Amino acid sequence: MSAQKPWLISYPENVPHACPANPHKALVNVFEDAFLRFRQKPALTNMGATLTYGQLDERSRQFASYLQHQAGLKPGDRIALQMPNVFQYPIAFIGALRAGLTVVNTNPLYTPREMEYQFKDSGAVAIVIVANFAFNLEKILAHTSIKTVIVTELGDQLGGLKKTLVNFVVKRIKKMVPPFHLPGAVPFNKALEQGAQKPFQKIDHRPEDVILLQYTGGTTGFSKGAMLTNANLTHHLVQFGSVYDAHIKEDDICIVPLPVYHITALFGLIFTLSRGLKDVLITNPRDIPAFVKELRKHPFTMFFGLNTLYNALLNHPDFNKVDFSRVKVCLAGGMAMQTVVSERWEKQTGVPILEGYGLSETSPILTINMVGKNRQGTVGLPIPGTEILIADSEGKPVPLGEAGELCARGPQVFQGYWQKDNREVFLPGGWFKTGDIAQMDEDGYFRIVDRKKDMILVSGFNVYPNEIENVVASHPKVLEVAAIGVKDDHSGEVVKLCVVKREASLTEEELKDYCKENLTAYKRPKYIEFKTELPKANTGKILRRLLREVEA
């Protein structure tokens, strides 16, 4: 069979493959257009409260003004946002963009060690952090360049009695806010009040400006900041819209349960707001009973999720009480959908789950299944304007149908990793090497076969053994360690440690406690096996592959 050509043709009939022209030079322009068009419409709903597009416009302006006038930040400065899905996130995100800043998305559940690494690597000079995790910031703030600290409580933007009640319950009843001491920190609402005293100064936004550092493991090694520009994200809105605009209307309601610090949820939020939809922000999707109750309140039409979330909902006894009569689009990404989950979901709701594929580095979508053209078990077709190349180890195309590394070109592909050597990231011609192994069917549908090297995918999050091993190896009673991924019905994969003891007194509980102190929950090992030795190559390199084979 002949070698394949880069894939950009032979889409199903009536599906566009060329990327339409991009009318915007900056993401800020997209939001400002939406604020003008949909000013009186509801934009966001959270915990029973609602913000209109006009209110989101006003408050993001106030936040931008605070950053410019009170905080003295300049275009290009980095600001970390470390919050779950609450109103404060989109206010701060849009406000930061209006002030010309670069947003550094940060997982609120990061340990102090992980926070310090990301803040130092990005050079962040400001942060907006939810109070629940401010005690972690206190531990590492002095080791970073952060000078402006803005702290918010979960209910701050809910207004009136609801704000007071939510903050009281979270802090006093549920005891979810450990004590912290951050001298000079400014409450989020006070920052808006101060920002309202002066108009923010509009700046000249350029397509090439880096507006988002989306941290990811990349294709190898430790977490890196994927540089996404105005051009990347505005073009991506056009790409996605060319496929899905025909299936949505301005009065649609989208459920946003995935955390917006994750690129998939963030892009979904940007897209739906650009189209005038109402987004229902789910602050804690792990609370499935409360999540199901929330779903029953809204006649939603769109849903962004991933396999573990779809599966958890299906297994809740009240899920069959949710009204799916208006649902049109259910999208999935971040991890492979299990066939049994897809089939159960479609049988119970009448709506198929449309699976796609992408990465933080690609804004994020490269391929996606389309309404009426879904093929279960695949990640769909290239999104319009995207070229896909399946390459061998030398970067050359493999024969059609054979597996190889998926490489991509398109306007949504990032510029490289922040302050890193990017020479090994791209093939000649600008092809981004995703590190994932894929196959292409004869009619252009793609299947993800495996992940290159040793990456572990836990509930849609990249987990790299190097980081886990470095942490565990620092335990004084550990001699050698290898981290591998093992299959898990709930999260796709979980981390397993294979450990050679330095001291015989080391216990599994002791090591798990150590990991809890130094690793975010999804990176912590679920299983630990103590061994007398680990398999090694002649060079002394530990062979994780052999451990995985034994596990399988």
Secondary structure, 3 states (H helix, E strand, C coil): CCECCCECCCCCCCCCCCCCCCCCCCHHHHHHHHHHHCCCCEEEEECCEEEEHHHHHHHHHHHHHHHHHHCCCCCCCEEEEECCCCCHHHHHHHHHHHCCCEEEECCCCCCHHHHHHHHHHHCCCEEEEEHHHHHHHHHHHHHCCCCEEEEECCCCCCCHHHHHHHHHHHHHHCCCCCCCCCCCCEEHHHHHHHHCCCCCCCCCCCCCCEEEEEEECCCCCCCEEEEEEHHHHHHHHHHHHHHHHHHCCCCCEEEECCCCCCHHHHHHHHHHHHCCCEEEECCCCCCHHHHHHHHHHCCCCEEEECHHHHHHHHCCCCHHHCCCCCCCEEEECCCCCCHHHHHHHHHHHCCCEEEEEECHHHCCEEEECECCECCCCCCCEECCCCEEEEECCCCCECECCCCEEEEEECCCCCCCECCCCCCCCEECCCEEEEEEEEEECCCCCEEEEEECCCCEEECCEEECHHHHHHHHHCCCCEEEEEEEEEEECCCEEEEEEEEEECCCCCCHHHHHHHHHHHCCHHHCEEEEEECCCCCECCCCCECHHHHHHHHC
